[in-house]
Amino acid sequence: MSRITIYDLHVDDSEGLLIDISNIDYISIYAGADDDIAQILNYGLKNLQFALLAFTIHEVAELAKSFNTQ
């Protein structure tokens, strides 16, 4: 069994890491969205687009089946 030992981890330095995050890092972490409502609406829109795409694929398949009558 292998073992990994971490020497460079300092408990007192972890708080400094959180304070040292710049605005650019913050934007990249949270994808630039500061408004929770906008994120929820965007999530709902993506779900609606997915449902519409699934319905469209289903209907195209049904249409293709209607031409394949035997």
mmCIF file of the N, C-alpha and C atoms, coordinates in Angstrom:
data_MODEL
# 
_entry.id   MODEL 
# 
loop_
_atom_site.group_PDB 
_atom_site.id 
_atom_site.type_symbol 
_atom_site.label_atom_id 
_atom_site.label_alt_id 
_atom_site.label_comp_id 
_atom_site.label_asym_id 
_atom_site.label_entity_id 
_atom_site.label_seq_id 
_atom_site.pdbx_PDB_ins_code 
_atom_site.Cartn_x 
_atom_site.Cartn_y 
_atom_site.Cartn_z 
_atom_site.occupancy 
_atom_site.B_iso_or_equiv 
_atom_site.pdbx_formal_charge 
_atom_site.auth_seq_id 
_atom_site.auth_comp_id 
_atom_site.auth_asym_id 
_atom_site.auth_atom_id 
_atom_site.pdbx_PDB_model_num 
ATOM 1   N N  . MET A 1 1  ? 0.850   -1.174 0.000   1.00 0.00 ? 1  MET A N  1 
ATOM 2   C CA . MET A 1 1  ? 0.000   0.000  0.000   1.00 0.00 ? 1  MET A CA 1 
ATOM 3   C C  . MET A 1 1  ? 0.895   1.235  0.000   1.00 0.00 ? 1  MET A C  1 
ATOM 4   N N  . SER A 1 2  ? 0.585   2.178  -0.888  1.00 0.00 ? 2  SER A N  1 
ATOM 5   C CA . SER A 1 2  ? 1.405   3.388  -0.972  1.00 0.00 ? 2  SER A CA 1 
ATOM 6   C C  . SER A 1 2  ? 0.898   4.450  -0.005  1.00 0.00 ? 2  SER A C  1 
ATOM 7   N N  . ARG A 1 3  ? 1.790   5.366  0.352   1.00 0.00 ? 3  ARG A N  1 
ATOM 8   C CA . ARG A 1 3  ? 1.444   6.428  1.280   1.00 0.00 ? 3  ARG A CA 1 
ATOM 9   C C  . ARG A 1 3  ? 1.890   7.759  0.684   1.00 0.00 ? 3  ARG A C  1 
ATOM 10  N N  . ILE A 1 4  ? 1.019   8.762  0.802   1.00 0.00 ? 4  ILE A N  1 
ATOM 11  C CA . ILE A 1 4  ? 1.344   10.112 0.343   1.00 0.00 ? 4  ILE A CA 1 
ATOM 12  C C  . ILE A 1 4  ? 1.450   10.997 1.568   1.00 0.00 ? 4  ILE A C  1 
ATOM 13  N N  . THR A 1 5  ? 2.581   11.661 1.720   1.00 0.00 ? 5  THR A N  1 
ATOM 14  C CA . THR A 1 5  ? 2.803   12.557 2.851   1.00 0.00 ? 5  THR A CA 1 
ATOM 15  C C  . THR A 1 5  ? 2.886   13.980 2.332   1.00 0.00 ? 5  THR A C  1 
ATOM 16  N N  . ILE A 1 6  ? 2.123   14.874 2.933   1.00 0.00 ? 6  ILE A N  1 
ATOM 17  C CA . ILE A 1 6  ? 2.108   16.272 2.523   1.00 0.00 ? 6  ILE A CA 1 
ATOM 18  C C  . ILE A 1 6  ? 2.842   17.078 3.582   1.00 0.00 ? 6  ILE A C  1 
ATOM 19  N N  . TYR A 1 7  ? 3.930   17.737 3.163   1.00 0.00 ? 7  TYR A N  1 
ATOM 20  C CA . TYR A 1 7  ? 4.737   18.526 4.089   1.00 0.00 ? 7  TYR A CA 1 
ATOM 21  C C  . TYR A 1 7  ? 4.410   20.014 4.032   1.00 0.00 ? 7  TYR A C  1 
ATOM 22  N N  . ASP A 1 8  ? 3.887   20.478 2.903   1.00 0.00 ? 8  ASP A N  1 
ATOM 23  C CA . ASP A 1 8  ? 3.700   21.915 2.720   1.00 0.00 ? 8  ASP A CA 1 
ATOM 24  C C  . ASP A 1 8  ? 2.337   22.422 3.186   1.00 0.00 ? 8  ASP A C  1 
ATOM 25  N N  . LEU A 1 9  ? 1.601   21.660 3.920   1.00 0.00 ? 9  LEU A N  1 
ATOM 26  C CA . LEU A 1 9  ? 0.286   22.072 4.384   1.00 0.00 ? 9  LEU A CA 1 
ATOM 27  C C  . LEU A 1 9  ? 0.408   22.691 5.769   1.00 0.00 ? 9  LEU A C  1 
ATOM 28  N N  . HIS A 1 10 ? 0.092   23.963 5.863   1.00 0.00 ? 10 HIS A N  1 
ATOM 29  C CA . HIS A 1 10 ? 0.141   24.669 7.134   1.00 0.00 ? 10 HIS A CA 1 
ATOM 30  C C  . HIS A 1 10 ? -1.270  25.112 7.507   1.00 0.00 ? 10 HIS A C  1 
ATOM 31  N N  . VAL A 1 11 ? -1.711  24.763 8.690   1.00 0.00 ? 11 VAL A N  1 
ATOM 32  C CA . VAL A 1 11 ? -3.065  25.075 9.118   1.00 0.00 ? 11 VAL A CA 1 
ATOM 33  C C  . VAL A 1 11 ? -3.271  26.581 9.222   1.00 0.00 ? 11 VAL A C  1 
ATOM 34  N N  . ASP A 1 12 ? -2.301  27.314 9.723   1.00 0.00 ? 12 ASP A N  1 
ATOM 35  C CA . ASP A 1 12 ? -2.457  28.750 9.889   1.00 0.00 ? 12 ASP A CA 1 
ATOM 36  C C  . ASP A 1 12 ? -2.422  29.500 8.558   1.00 0.00 ? 12 ASP A C  1 
ATOM 37  N N  . ASP A 1 13 ? -1.958  28.882 7.472   1.00 0.00 ? 13 ASP A N  1 
ATOM 38  C CA . ASP A 1 13 ? -1.874  29.543 6.175   1.00 0.00 ? 13 ASP A CA 1 
ATOM 39  C C  . ASP A 1 13 ? -3.173  29.429 5.387   1.00 0.00 ? 13 ASP A C  1 
ATOM 40  N N  . SER A 1 14 ? -4.067  28.524 5.760   1.00 0.00 ? 14 SER A N  1 
ATOM 41  C CA . SER A 1 14 ? -5.296  28.329 4.991   1.00 0.00 ? 14 SER A CA 1 
ATOM 42  C C  . SER A 1 14 ? -6.207  29.547 5.072   1.00 0.00 ? 14 SER A C  1 
ATOM 43  N N  . GLU A 1 15 ? -6.214  30.249 6.182   1.00 0.00 ? 15 GLU A N  1 
ATOM 44  C CA . GLU A 1 15 ? -7.039  31.449 6.292   1.00 0.00 ? 15 GLU A CA 1 
ATOM 45  C C  . GLU A 1 15 ? -6.498  32.552 5.388   1.00 0.00 ? 15 GLU A C  1 
ATOM 46  N N  . GLY A 1 16 ? -5.215  32.653 5.275   1.00 0.00 ? 16 GLY A N  1 
ATOM 47  C CA . GLY A 1 16 ? -4.605  33.633 4.390   1.00 0.00 ? 16 GLY A CA 1 
ATOM 48  C C  . GLY A 1 16 ? -4.941  33.371 2.939   1.00 0.00 ? 16 GLY A C  1 
ATOM 49  N N  . LEU A 1 17 ? -5.099  32.114 2.578   1.00 0.00 ? 17 LEU A N  1 
ATOM 50  C CA . LEU A 1 17 ? -5.470  31.769 1.213   1.00 0.00 ? 17 LEU A CA 1 
ATOM 51  C C  . LEU A 1 17 ? -6.854  32.302 0.877   1.00 0.00 ? 17 LEU A C  1 
ATOM 52  N N  . LEU A 1 18 ? -7.777  32.200 1.803   1.00 0.00 ? 18 LEU A N  1 
ATOM 53  C CA . LEU A 1 18 ? -9.117  32.703 1.558   1.00 0.00 ? 18 LEU A CA 1 
ATOM 54  C C  . LEU A 1 18 ? -9.150  34.216 1.473   1.00 0.00 ? 18 LEU A C  1 
ATOM 55  N N  . ILE A 1 19 ? -8.325  34.891 2.216   1.00 0.00 ? 19 ILE A N  1 
ATOM 56  C CA . ILE A 1 19 ? -8.281  36.348 2.187   1.00 0.00 ? 19 ILE A CA 1 
ATOM 57  C C  . ILE A 1 19 ? -7.589  36.842 0.925   1.00 0.00 ? 19 ILE A C  1 
ATOM 58  N N  . ASP A 1 20 ? -6.630  36.093 0.408   1.00 0.00 ? 20 ASP A N  1 
ATOM 59  C CA . ASP A 1 20 ? -5.840  36.518 -0.748  1.00 0.00 ? 20 ASP A CA 1 
ATOM 60  C C  . ASP A 1 20 ? -6.538  36.307 -2.092  1.00 0.00 ? 20 ASP A C  1 
ATOM 61  N N  . ILE A 1 21 ? -7.777  35.838 -2.105  1.00 0.00 ? 21 ILE A N  1 
ATOM 62  C CA . ILE A 1 21 ? -8.484  35.634 -3.376  1.00 0.00 ? 21 ILE A CA 1 
ATOM 63  C C  . ILE A 1 21 ? -8.841  36.989 -3.959  1.00 0.00 ? 21 ILE A C  1 
ATOM 64  N N  . SER A 1 22 ? -8.432  37.233 -5.187  1.00 0.00 ? 22 SER A N  1 
ATOM 65  C CA . SER A 1 22 ? -8.717  38.510 -5.842  1.00 0.00 ? 22 SER A CA 1 
ATOM 66  C C  . SER A 1 22 ? -10.122 38.482 -6.454  1.00 0.00 ? 22 SER A C  1 
ATOM 67  N N  . ASN A 1 23 ? -10.545 39.623 -6.949  1.00 0.00 ? 23 ASN A N  1 
ATOM 68  C CA . ASN A 1 23 ? -11.864 39.704 -7.579  1.00 0.00 ? 23 ASN A CA 1 
ATOM 69  C C  . ASN A 1 23 ? -11.943 38.846 -8.834  1.00 0.00 ? 23 ASN A C  1 
ATOM 70  N N  . ILE A 1 24 ? -10.855 38.780 -9.577  1.00 0.00 ? 24 ILE A N  1 
ATOM 71  C CA . ILE A 1 24 ? -10.847 37.957 -10.788 1.00 0.00 ? 24 ILE A CA 1 
ATOM 72  C C  . ILE A 1 24 ? -10.994 36.482 -10.433 1.00 0.00 ? 24 ILE A C  1 
ATOM 73  N N  . ASP A 1 25 ? -10.319 36.044 -9.374  1.00 0.00 ? 25 ASP A N  1 
ATOM 74  C CA . ASP A 1 25 ? -10.477 34.661 -8.918  1.00 0.00 ? 25 ASP A CA 1 
ATOM 75  C C  . ASP A 1 25 ? -11.898 34.408 -8.432  1.00 0.00 ? 25 ASP A C  1 
ATOM 76  N N  . TYR A 1 26 ? -12.474 35.376 -7.743  1.00 0.00 ? 26 TYR A N  1 
ATOM 77  C CA . TYR A 1 26 ? -13.840 35.244 -7.238  1.00 0.00 ? 26 TYR A CA 1 
ATOM 78  C C  . TYR A 1 26 ? -14.819 35.096 -8.395  1.00 0.00 ? 26 TYR A C  1 
ATOM 79  N N  . ILE A 1 27 ? -14.638 35.896 -9.436  1.00 0.00 ? 27 ILE A N  1 
ATOM 80  C CA . ILE A 1 27 ? -15.525 35.828 -10.593 1.00 0.00 ? 27 ILE A CA 1 
ATOM 81  C C  . ILE A 1 27 ? -15.390 34.484 -11.291 1.00 0.00 ? 27 ILE A C  1 
ATOM 82  N N  . SER A 1 28 ? -14.166 33.974 -11.406 1.00 0.00 ? 28 SER A N  1 
ATOM 83  C CA . SER A 1 28 ? -13.987 32.693 -12.081 1.00 0.00 ? 28 SER A CA 1 
ATOM 84  C C  . SER A 1 28 ? -14.536 31.536 -11.250 1.00 0.00 ? 28 SER A C  1 
ATOM 85  N N  . ILE A 1 29 ? -14.514 31.662 -9.934  1.00 0.00 ? 29 ILE A N  1 
ATOM 86  C CA . ILE A 1 29 ? -15.068 30.600 -9.085  1.00 0.00 ? 29 ILE A CA 1 
ATOM 87  C C  . ILE A 1 29 ? -16.588 30.569 -9.184  1.00 0.00 ? 29 ILE A C  1 
ATOM 88  N N  . TYR A 1 30 ? -17.211 31.736 -9.100  1.00 0.00 ? 30 TYR A N  1 
ATOM 89  C CA . TYR A 1 30 ? -18.668 31.822 -9.107  1.00 0.00 ? 30 TYR A CA 1 
ATOM 90  C C  . TYR A 1 30 ? -19.236 32.161 -10.474 1.00 0.00 ? 30 TYR A C  1 
ATOM 91  N N  . ALA A 1 31 ? -18.450 32.053 -11.514 1.00 0.00 ? 31 ALA A N  1 
ATOM 92  C CA . ALA A 1 31 ? -18.857 32.259 -12.905 1.00 0.00 ? 31 ALA A CA 1 
ATOM 93  C C  . ALA A 1 31 ? -19.419 33.646 -13.138 1.00 0.00 ? 31 ALA A C  1 
ATOM 94  N N  . GLY A 1 32 ? -19.044 34.599 -12.324 1.00 0.00 ? 32 GLY A N  1 
ATOM 95  C CA . GLY A 1 32 ? -19.418 35.983 -12.543 1.00 0.00 ? 32 GLY A CA 1 
ATOM 96  C C  . GLY A 1 32 ? -20.829 36.343 -12.150 1.00 0.00 ? 32 GLY A C  1 
ATOM 97  N N  . ALA A 1 33 ? -21.600 35.434 -11.614 1.00 0.00 ? 33 ALA A N  1 
ATOM 98  C CA . ALA A 1 33 ? -22.991 35.722 -11.253 1.00 0.00 ? 33 ALA A CA 1 
ATOM 99  C C  . ALA A 1 33 ? -23.079 35.989 -9.758  1.00 0.00 ? 33 ALA A C  1 
ATOM 100 N N  . ASP A 1 34 ? -23.447 37.219 -9.420  1.00 0.00 ? 34 ASP A N  1 
ATOM 101 C CA . ASP A 1 34 ? -23.596 37.571 -8.012  1.00 0.00 ? 34 ASP A CA 1 
ATOM 102 C C  . ASP A 1 34 ? -25.039 37.441 -7.554  1.00 0.00 ? 34 ASP A C  1 
ATOM 103 N N  . ASP A 1 35 ? -25.969 37.337 -8.488  1.00 0.00 ? 35 ASP A N  1 
ATOM 104 C CA . ASP A 1 35 ? -27.383 37.323 -8.158  1.00 0.00 ? 35 ASP A CA 1 
ATOM 105 C C  . ASP A 1 35 ? -27.900 35.889 -8.146  1.00 0.00 ? 35 ASP A C  1 
ATOM 106 N N  . ASP A 1 36 ? -28.425 35.449 -7.019  1.00 0.00 ? 36 ASP A N  1 
ATOM 107 C CA . ASP A 1 36 ? -28.934 34.079 -6.908  1.00 0.00 ? 36 ASP A CA 1 
ATOM 108 C C  . ASP A 1 36 ? -30.164 33.859 -7.770  1.00 0.00 ? 36 ASP A C  1 
ATOM 109 N N  . ILE A 1 37 ? -31.021 34.884 -7.886  1.00 0.00 ? 37 ILE A N  1 
ATOM 110 C CA . ILE A 1 37 ? -32.227 34.748 -8.701  1.00 0.00 ? 37 ILE A CA 1 
ATOM 111 C C  . ILE A 1 37 ? -31.858 34.518 -10.165 1.00 0.00 ? 37 ILE A C  1 
ATOM 112 N N  . ALA A 1 38 ? -30.845 35.218 -10.639 1.00 0.00 ? 38 ALA A N  1 
ATOM 113 C CA . ALA A 1 38 ? -30.419 35.034 -12.030 1.00 0.00 ? 38 ALA A CA 1 
ATOM 114 C C  . ALA A 1 38 ? -29.910 33.616 -12.261 1.00 0.00 ? 38 ALA A C  1 
ATOM 115 N N  . GLN A 1 39 ? -29.222 33.058 -11.281 1.00 0.00 ? 39 GLN A N  1 
ATOM 116 C CA . GLN A 1 39 ? -28.731 31.683 -11.417 1.00 0.00 ? 39 GLN A CA 1 
ATOM 117 C C  . GLN A 1 39 ? -29.899 30.701 -11.447 1.00 0.00 ? 39 GLN A C  1 
ATOM 118 N N  . ILE A 1 40 ? -30.902 30.923 -10.613 1.00 0.00 ? 40 ILE A N  1 
ATOM 119 C CA . ILE A 1 40 ? -32.073 30.038 -10.585 1.00 0.00 ? 40 ILE A CA 1 
ATOM 120 C C  . ILE A 1 40 ? -32.837 30.121 -11.896 1.00 0.00 ? 40 ILE A C  1 
ATOM 121 N N  . LEU A 1 41 ? -33.026 31.342 -12.399 1.00 0.00 ? 41 LEU A N  1 
ATOM 122 C CA . LEU A 1 41 ? -33.730 31.507 -13.668 1.00 0.00 ? 41 LEU A CA 1 
ATOM 123 C C  . LEU A 1 41 ? -32.949 30.887 -14.823 1.00 0.00 ? 41 LEU A C  1 
ATOM 124 N N  . ASN A 1 42 ? -31.637 31.025 -14.798 1.00 0.00 ? 42 ASN A N  1 
ATOM 125 C CA . ASN A 1 42 ? -30.815 30.414 -15.837 1.00 0.00 ? 42 ASN A CA 1 
ATOM 126 C C  . ASN A 1 42 ? -30.916 28.894 -15.781 1.00 0.00 ? 42 ASN A C  1 
ATOM 127 N N  . TYR A 1 43 ? -30.935 28.338 -14.582 1.00 0.00 ? 43 TYR A N  1 
ATOM 128 C CA . TYR A 1 43 ? -31.098 26.888 -14.415 1.00 0.00 ? 43 TYR A CA 1 
ATOM 129 C C  . TYR A 1 43 ? -32.460 26.437 -14.949 1.00 0.00 ? 43 TYR A C  1 
ATOM 130 N N  . GLY A 1 44 ? -33.504 27.192 -14.632 1.00 0.00 ? 44 GLY A N  1 
ATOM 131 C CA . GLY A 1 44 ? -34.837 26.864 -15.129 1.00 0.00 ? 44 GLY A CA 1 
ATOM 132 C C  . GLY A 1 44 ? -34.913 26.944 -16.640 1.00 0.00 ? 44 GLY A C  1 
ATOM 133 N N  . LEU A 1 45 ? -34.257 27.943 -17.230 1.00 0.00 ? 45 LEU A N  1 
ATOM 134 C CA . LEU A 1 45 ? -34.246 28.084 -18.682 1.00 0.00 ? 45 LEU A CA 1 
ATOM 135 C C  . LEU A 1 45 ? -33.533 26.906 -19.332 1.00 0.00 ? 45 LEU A C  1 
ATOM 136 N N  . LYS A 1 46 ? -32.419 26.472 -18.762 1.00 0.00 ? 46 LYS A N  1 
ATOM 137 C CA . LYS A 1 46 ? -31.688 25.322 -19.314 1.00 0.00 ? 46 LYS A CA 1 
ATOM 138 C C  . LYS A 1 46 ? -32.541 24.055 -19.230 1.00 0.00 ? 46 LYS A C  1 
ATOM 139 N N  . ASN A 1 47 ? -33.291 23.888 -18.136 1.00 0.00 ? 47 ASN A N  1 
ATOM 140 C CA . ASN A 1 47 ? -34.181 22.725 -18.018 1.00 0.00 ? 47 ASN A CA 1 
ATOM 141 C C  . ASN A 1 47 ? -35.288 22.777 -19.053 1.00 0.00 ? 47 ASN A C  1 
ATOM 142 N N  . LEU A 1 48 ? -35.844 23.964 -19.282 1.00 0.00 ? 48 LEU A N  1 
ATOM 143 C CA . LEU A 1 48 ? -36.887 24.118 -20.284 1.00 0.00 ? 48 LEU A CA 1 
ATOM 144 C C  . LEU A 1 48 ? -36.341 23.819 -21.678 1.00 0.00 ? 48 LEU A C  1 
ATOM 145 N N  . GLN A 1 49 ? -35.147 24.292 -21.979 1.00 0.00 ? 49 GLN A N  1 
ATOM 146 C CA . GLN A 1 49 ? -34.535 24.007 -23.271 1.00 0.00 ? 49 GLN A CA 1 
ATOM 147 C C  . GLN A 1 49 ? -34.293 22.514 -23.448 1.00 0.00 ? 49 GLN A C  1 
ATOM 148 N N  . PHE A 1 50 ? -33.862 21.843 -22.384 1.00 0.00 ? 50 PHE A N  1 
ATOM 149 C CA . PHE A 1 50 ? -33.638 20.399 -22.458 1.00 0.00 ? 50 PHE A CA 1 
ATOM 150 C C  . PHE A 1 50 ? -34.953 19.664 -22.713 1.00 0.00 ? 50 PHE A C  1 
ATOM 151 N N  . ALA A 1 51 ? -36.022 20.053 -22.009 1.00 0.00 ? 51 ALA A N  1 
ATOM 152 C CA . ALA A 1 51 ? -37.317 19.400 -22.195 1.00 0.00 ? 51 ALA A CA 1 
ATOM 153 C C  . ALA A 1 51 ? -37.830 19.621 -23.612 1.00 0.00 ? 51 ALA A C  1 
ATOM 154 N N  . LEU A 1 52 ? -37.669 20.824 -24.135 1.00 0.00 ? 52 LEU A N  1 
ATOM 155 C CA . LEU A 1 52 ? -38.109 21.116 -25.494 1.00 0.00 ? 52 LEU A CA 1 
ATOM 156 C C  . LEU A 1 52 ? -37.316 20.298 -26.516 1.00 0.00 ? 52 LEU A C  1 
ATOM 157 N N  . LEU A 1 53 ? -36.020 20.163 -26.289 1.00 0.00 ? 53 LEU A N  1 
ATOM 158 C CA . LEU A 1 53 ? -35.184 19.366 -27.186 1.00 0.00 ? 53 LEU A CA 1 
ATOM 159 C C  . LEU A 1 53 ? -35.596 17.892 -27.143 1.00 0.00 ? 53 LEU A C  1 
ATOM 160 N N  . ALA A 1 54 ? -35.844 17.368 -25.952 1.00 0.00 ? 54 ALA A N  1 
ATOM 161 C CA . ALA A 1 54 ? -36.262 15.968 -25.824 1.00 0.00 ? 54 ALA A CA 1 
ATOM 162 C C  . ALA A 1 54 ? -37.607 15.743 -26.506 1.00 0.00 ? 54 ALA A C  1 
ATOM 163 N N  . PHE A 1 55 ? -38.546 16.681 -26.334 1.00 0.00 ? 55 PHE A N  1 
ATOM 164 C CA . PHE A 1 55 ? -39.851 16.569 -26.985 1.00 0.00 ? 55 PHE A CA 1 
ATOM 165 C C  . PHE A 1 55 ? -39.700 16.618 -28.505 1.00 0.00 ? 55 PHE A C  1 
ATOM 166 N N  . THR A 1 56 ? -38.834 17.498 -28.997 1.00 0.00 ? 56 THR A N  1 
ATOM 167 C CA . THR A 1 56 ? -38.612 17.614 -30.439 1.00 0.00 ? 56 THR A CA 1 
ATOM 168 C C  . THR A 1 56 ? -38.032 16.321 -31.014 1.00 0.00 ? 56 THR A C  1 
ATOM 169 N N  . ILE A 1 57 ? -37.057 15.748 -30.327 1.00 0.00 ? 57 ILE A N  1 
ATOM 170 C CA . ILE A 1 57 ? -36.462 14.487 -30.790 1.00 0.00 ? 57 ILE A CA 1 
ATOM 171 C C  . ILE A 1 57 ? -37.510 13.380 -30.809 1.00 0.00 ? 57 ILE A C  1 
ATOM 172 N N  . HIS A 1 58 ? -38.340 13.327 -29.794 1.00 0.00 ? 58 HIS A N  1 
ATOM 173 C CA . HIS A 1 58 ? -39.397 12.313 -29.735 1.00 0.00 ? 58 HIS A CA 1 
ATOM 174 C C  . HIS A 1 58 ? -40.375 12.484 -30.903 1.00 0.00 ? 58 HIS A C  1 
ATOM 175 N N  . GLU A 1 59 ? -40.783 13.706 -31.176 1.00 0.00 ? 59 GLU A N  1 
ATOM 176 C CA . GLU A 1 59 ? -41.746 13.949 -32.253 1.00 0.00 ? 59 GLU A CA 1 
ATOM 177 C C  . GLU A 1 59 ? -41.146 13.674 -33.631 1.00 0.00 ? 59 GLU A C  1 
ATOM 178 N N  . VAL A 1 60 ? -39.884 13.971 -33.835 1.00 0.00 ? 60 VAL A N  1 
ATOM 179 C CA . VAL A 1 60 ? -39.233 13.664 -35.107 1.00 0.00 ? 60 VAL A CA 1 
ATOM 180 C C  . VAL A 1 60 ? -39.146 12.150 -35.285 1.00 0.00 ? 60 VAL A C  1 
ATOM 181 N N  . ALA A 1 61 ? -38.864 11.438 -34.213 1.00 0.00 ? 61 ALA A N  1 
ATOM 182 C CA . ALA A 1 61 ? -38.828 9.967  -34.295 1.00 0.00 ? 61 ALA A CA 1 
ATOM 183 C C  . ALA A 1 61 ? -40.215 9.412  -34.621 1.00 0.00 ? 61 ALA A C  1 
ATOM 184 N N  . GLU A 1 62 ? -41.263 9.982  -34.028 1.00 0.00 ? 62 GLU A N  1 
ATOM 185 C CA . GLU A 1 62 ? -42.629 9.537  -34.338 1.00 0.00 ? 62 GLU A CA 1 
ATOM 186 C C  . GLU A 1 62 ? -43.005 9.837  -35.783 1.00 0.00 ? 62 GLU A C  1 
ATOM 187 N N  . LEU A 1 63 ? -42.580 10.985 -36.276 1.00 0.00 ? 63 LEU A N  1 
ATOM 188 C CA . LEU A 1 63 ? -42.831 11.339 -37.660 1.00 0.00 ? 63 LEU A CA 1 
ATOM 189 C C  . LEU A 1 63 ? -42.122 10.384 -38.603 1.00 0.00 ? 63 LEU A C  1 
ATOM 190 N N  . ALA A 1 64 ? -40.893 10.032 -38.276 1.00 0.00 ? 64 ALA A N  1 
ATOM 191 C CA . ALA A 1 64 ? -40.138 9.082  -39.110 1.00 0.00 ? 64 ALA A CA 1 
ATOM 192 C C  . ALA A 1 64 ? -40.803 7.705  -39.097 1.00 0.00 ? 64 ALA A C  1 
ATOM 193 N N  . LYS A 1 65 ? -41.351 7.318  -37.948 1.00 0.00 ? 65 LYS A N  1 
ATOM 194 C CA . LYS A 1 65 ? -42.043 6.017  -37.870 1.00 0.00 ? 65 LYS A CA 1 
ATOM 195 C C  . LYS A 1 65 ? -43.301 6.005  -38.724 1.00 0.00 ? 65 LYS A C  1 
ATOM 196 N N  . SER A 1 66 ? -43.959 7.148  -38.850 1.00 0.00 ? 66 SER A N  1 
ATOM 197 C CA . SER A 1 66 ? -45.198 7.196  -39.628 1.00 0.00 ? 66 SER A CA 1 
ATOM 198 C C  . SER A 1 66 ? -44.936 6.977  -41.117 1.00 0.00 ? 66 SER A C  1 
ATOM 199 N N  . PHE A 1 67 ? -43.747 7.316  -41.614 1.00 0.00 ? 67 PHE A N  1 
ATOM 200 C CA . PHE A 1 67 ? -43.419 7.059  -43.003 1.00 0.00 ? 67 PHE A CA 1 
ATOM 201 C C  . PHE A 1 67 ? -42.984 5.619  -43.245 1.00 0.00 ? 67 PHE A C  1 
ATOM 202 N N  . ASN A 1 68 ? -42.702 4.891  -42.184 1.00 0.00 ? 68 ASN A N  1 
ATOM 203 C CA . ASN A 1 68 ? -42.225 3.516  -42.295 1.00 0.00 ? 68 ASN A CA 1 
ATOM 204 C C  . ASN A 1 68 ? -43.356 2.545  -42.009 1.00 0.00 ? 68 ASN A C  1 
ATOM 205 N N  . THR A 1 69 ? -44.484 2.705  -42.691 1.00 0.00 ? 69 THR A N  1 
ATOM 206 C CA . THR A 1 69 ? -45.604 1.790  -42.498 1.00 0.00 ? 69 THR A CA 1 
ATOM 207 C C  . THR A 1 69 ? -45.428 0.571  -43.389 1.00 0.00 ? 69 THR A C  1 
ATOM 208 N N  . GLN A 1 70 ? -45.818 -0.577 -42.879 1.00 0.00 ? 70 GLN A N  1 
ATOM 209 C CA . GLN A 1 70 ? -45.651 -1.812 -43.645 1.00 0.00 ? 70 GLN A CA 1 
ATOM 210 C C  . GLN A 1 70 ? -46.960 -2.483 -43.898 1.00 0.00 ? 70 GLN A C  1 
# 
